[in-house]
Amino acid sequence: MRESKWESLIEDVSSFCVKHDILITEMDKNYHIGKSKRKSSSVTYSHHLHVEVFNAVIDLQLAELNSRFDAVNSDLLLGMASLSPDNSFANYDKDKIMKLGTLYRDEFSASKLEDLNYELDNYILFVREDSDFSNLKGIRDLSETLVETNLHKTWRLVYLLLKLSLILSVVTATVERAFSSMKYIKNDLRSRIGDEFLNDCLVCYIEDEVFESVPNDAIIDRFQNITSRRGQL
């Protein structure tokens, strides 16, 4: 916020003060509490009111951010942003990338994290000097360039983090879609449905486009051939 959002925040607070007839004082001036003059007391009160409004706006913004992103989500987003090749890898931050690696415990053991630590030092020096990586936009372009130049084998752990970052949004959307679908499948009438049957129903519900392309006759024949039956379906 200090680097890029401060001016817009000041503008929002100023517009709020103008709308509600709150005096906007100059923040670089000295104001003294306890003056006997009525004008000075009024300016001091307005100054403190301005500060209170300003702090309230910040508290509201922080509360909204905290409600949307917990610590793990924040580390994921910051780590992904640090991998971005924009502006010659201007957002590169080794510590945040290492933190991202620790979140994938199944993929990055303690020994692999040590290898990643050394790999990142050589990786960032190389990509900042190589012309193939100078005008990339986003981690998708970065991953494609690594494969095209066959450097994904050299920086295999960095490439692994890129792949995990790219599929994160897809995985998250799939999970949210599954939970949303579960409300329709496991309703009050099916409250005792088993996990296996629930899983089968969810697959059919979520992947409805795939199942719509399968003809009914093929399903009947498949079900008929599973085991011997007395009657023909």
C-alpha positions in Angstrom: 0.0 0.0 0.0 2.9 2.4 0.7 4.4 1.8 -2.7 1.3 2.1 -5.0 -2.0 2.6 -3.1 -1.3 5.4 -0.7 -2.3 8.3 -3.0 -5.6 6.6 -3.9 -6.3 6.0 -0.3 -5.7 9.6 0.6 -8.1 10.6 -2.2 -10.8 8.3 -0.9 -10.4 9.7 2.6 -10.4 13.3 1.3 -13.6 12.7 -0.7 -15.2 11.2 2.4 -14.3 14.3 4.4 -15.6 16.7 1.8 -18.9 14.8 1.5 -19.4 15.0 5.3 -18.1 18.6 5.8 -15.0 17.5 7.7 -12.1 19.9 7.6 -9.1 18.6 5.8 -6.1 19.8 7.6 -2.5 19.9 6.4 -0.8 16.8 7.9 2.7 18.4 8.0 1.6 21.3 10.3 1.9 21.3 14.1 -1.3 21.3 16.1 -1.4 21.9 19.8 -4.1 20.6 22.2 -5.3 22.9 25.0 -5.2 26.3 23.3 -7.7 28.7 24.8 -8.6 30.2 21.4 -11.8 28.8 20.0 -10.4 28.7 16.4 -7.4 26.7 17.5 -9.6 24.3 19.4 -11.8 23.8 16.4 -8.9 23.1 14.1 -7.5 20.6 16.6 -10.8 18.8 16.9 -11.1 18.6 13.1 -7.6 17.4 12.8 -8.2 14.5 15.3 -11.5 13.7 13.6 -9.7 13.5 10.3 -7.1 11.1 11.8 -9.9 9.0 13.2 -11.7 8.8 9.9 -8.4 7.9 8.2 -7.7 5.1 10.7 -11.2 3.8 10.4 -10.9 3.5 6.6 -7.6 1.6 7.1 -9.2 -0.7 9.7 -12.1 -1.5 7.4 -9.7 -2.3 4.5 -7.5 -4.5 6.7 -10.6 -6.3 8.1 -11.8 -7.0 4.6 -8.4 -8.4 3.5 -8.2 -10.6 6.6 -11.6 -12.0 6.1 -10.8 -13.0 2.5 -7.2 -14.2 2.9 -5.8 -16.2 5.8 -2.1 -16.6 6.4 -1.7 -19.6 4.1 -3.6 -17.9 1.2 -1.5 -14.8 1.6 1.7 -16.9 1.5 0.4 -18.6 -1.7 -0.4 -15.4 -3.4 2.8 -13.7 -2.4 4.9 -16.7 -3.5 3.2 -16.8 -6.9 3.7 -13.1 -7.4 7.4 -13.5 -6.6 7.7 -16.0 -9.4 6.3 -13.5 -12.0 8.7 -12.5 -14.8 7.1 -9.1 -15.3 9.5 -6.1 -15.6 12.6 -8.3 -15.6 11.5 -10.2 -12.5 11.0 -7.1 -10.4 8.8 -8.9 -7.9 11.3 -11.7 -7.3 11.6 -12.5 -3.6 13.5 -15.6 -2.7 12.1 -15.8 0.9 8.5 -15.7 -0.3 9.3 -18.4 -3.0 10.9 -20.6 -0.3 7.8 -20.1 1.8 5.7 -21.2 -1.1 7.7 -24.4 -1.4 7.2 -25.2 2.3 3.4 -25.2 1.7 3.7 -28.2 -0.6 5.0 -30.7 1.9 4.4 -33.7 -0.4 6.4 -32.2 -3.2 9.2 -30.5 -1.3 11.0 -32.5 1.4 13.7 -30.9 3.6 16.4 -31.9 1.2 14.5 -30.6 -1.8 14.0 -27.3 -0.1 17.8 -27.0 0.3 18.2 -27.8 -3.4 15.6 -25.2 -4.2 17.5 -22.6 -2.1 20.6 -23.1 -4.1 18.8 -23.4 -7.4 17.0 -20.1 -7.0 20.3 -18.2 -6.7 21.6 -19.5 -10.0 18.1 -19.3 -11.7 17.5 -15.6 -11.1 20.9 -14.6 -12.2 20.5 -16.5 -15.5 16.9 -15.4 -16.4 17.6 -11.7 -15.8 20.5 -11.9 -18.2 19.0 -14.1 -20.9 17.1 -12.3 -23.6 14.5 -15.1 -24.0 13.1 -14.1 -20.6 13.2 -10.3 -21.0 9.7 -9.6 -22.2 7.6 -12.3 -20.5 4.2 -11.6 -19.0 3.0 -13.9 -16.2 4.1 -17.3 -15.0 2.4 -19.0 -17.9 4.8 -17.4 -20.3 7.7 -18.2 -18.0 6.8 -21.9 -17.8 6.4 -22.1 -21.6 9.7 -20.4 -22.2 11.5 -22.8 -19.8 10.1 -25.7 -21.8 10.9 -24.2 -25.2 14.5 -23.6 -24.2 14.7 -27.0 -22.4 15.7 -25.2 -19.2 12.8 -26.8 -17.2 15.2 -29.7 -16.7 17.9 -27.4 -15.4 15.6 -25.5 -13.0 13.4 -28.5 -12.3 12.3 -27.4 -8.8 11.5 -23.9 -10.0 9.5 -25.3 -12.8 7.7 -27.6 -10.4 6.6 -24.5 -8.4 5.4 -22.9 -11.6 3.3 -25.9 -12.4 1.8 -26.0 -8.9 1.0 -22.3 -9.1 -0.6 -22.6 -12.5 -2.9 -25.4 -11.4 -3.8 -23.8 -8.1 -6.7 -21.8 -9.4 -8.1 -24.8 -11.3 -7.9 -27.0 -8.3 -9.4 -24.4 -6.0 -12.3 -23.8 -8.5 -12.9 -27.6 -8.8 -13.1 -28.0 -5.0 -15.5 -25.1 -4.6 -17.6 -26.4 -7.4 -17.7 -29.8 -5.7 -18.9 -28.4 -2.4 -21.5 -26.3 -4.2 -22.8 -29.3 -6.0 -22.9 -31.3 -2.8 -25.7 -29.1 -1.5 -27.9 -30.3 -4.4 -26.9 -33.9 -4.2 -26.9 -34.5 -0.4 -30.1 -32.8 0.5 -32.6 -33.6 3.3 -34.0 -36.6 1.4 -30.6 -38.1 0.9 -29.1 -37.2 4.3 -27.8 -40.8 4.8 -26.2 -41.2 1.4 -22.9 -43.1 1.6 -19.5 -41.6 0.6 -19.0 -43.9 -2.4 -22.5 -43.3 -3.8 -22.1 -39.6 -3.1 -18.8 -39.5 -4.9 -20.4 -41.2 -7.9 -23.3 -38.8 -8.0 -21.0 -35.8 -7.7 -19.0 -37.0 -10.7 -22.1 -37.4 -12.8 -23.4 -34.0 -11.7 -20.2 -32.0 -12.1 -19.1 -33.6 -15.4 -22.6 -33.5 -16.8 -21.4 -32.3 -20.3 -19.3 -35.5 -20.6 -22.1 -37.8 -19.6 -24.6 -36.1 -21.9 -22.4 -37.1 -24.8 -22.7 -40.8 -23.8 -25.8 -42.5 -25.4 -28.2 -44.3 -23.2 -27.8 -47.5 -25.1 -24.1 -47.6 -24.4 -24.9 -47.2 -20.6 -27.5 -50.0 -20.7 -25.2 -52.4 -22.6 -22.4 -51.6 -20.1 -24.6 -52.3 -17.1 -26.1 -55.4 -18.7 -22.6 -56.9 -19.3 -21.3 -56.3 -15.8 -23.0 -59.5 -14.6 -25.4 -62.1 -15.8 -29.0 -61.1 -15.5 -32.3 -63.0 -15.9 -33.9 -60.3 -17.9 -32.8 -58.1 -20.8 -32.7 -54.4 -20.0 
